[in-house]
Amino acid sequence: MGKALQGKPAADFPANPGFSAGEAGAGGRPLDWRKRMSDHVAWSLLVYTAIQIIANAVALTGGSHASILPYFALVILVLAVIPGWRLFEARWSELGDAEAADPSLAGAYARDRALIWLAALTLPVLMTGFFKLVEAAVA
């Protein structure tokens, strides 16, 4: 892509309305809280799922293989966690174009991003620990 852009004068590229250098995000792209939150939701769900699978695999190797509780924890991933993440994303995806580039939303964005990642990194371990405690109490 870099070779394709070499030697072309800036006048050959269309202007991007609503974009100013002060609103540029990473890589010089315009600020868009909707896209950024969507990216964090997607990546945190991947991380959450990986941790959940690994935690359940460890739980399966440590005890009786007849228990269905570790598999139930994976079902909770689908039934409860994904809709919760969707609520965070929906809150940001409903912003209009002007609001999506508003730098004053940086604090709210940082708070929601921190909550998403905190949940992605702690919920799988907490859920697996809870199910291990329930399994030990039942056994």
LINZI-V985019 format. One record per helix or strand. SS is the DSSP state (@ for helix, = for strand). FROM is the first residue (numbers start at 1). LEN is the number of residues. If there is no record, write none. Layout:
ss=SS from=FROM len=LEN
ss=SS from=FROM len=LEN
This chain:
ss=@ from=2 len=4
ss=@ from=10 len=3
ss=@ from=21 len=3
ss== from=24 len=1
ss=@ from=26 len=3
ss== from=30 len=1
ss=@ from=33 len=30
ss=@ from=69 len=25
ss=@ from=97 len=4
ss=@ from=103 len=36
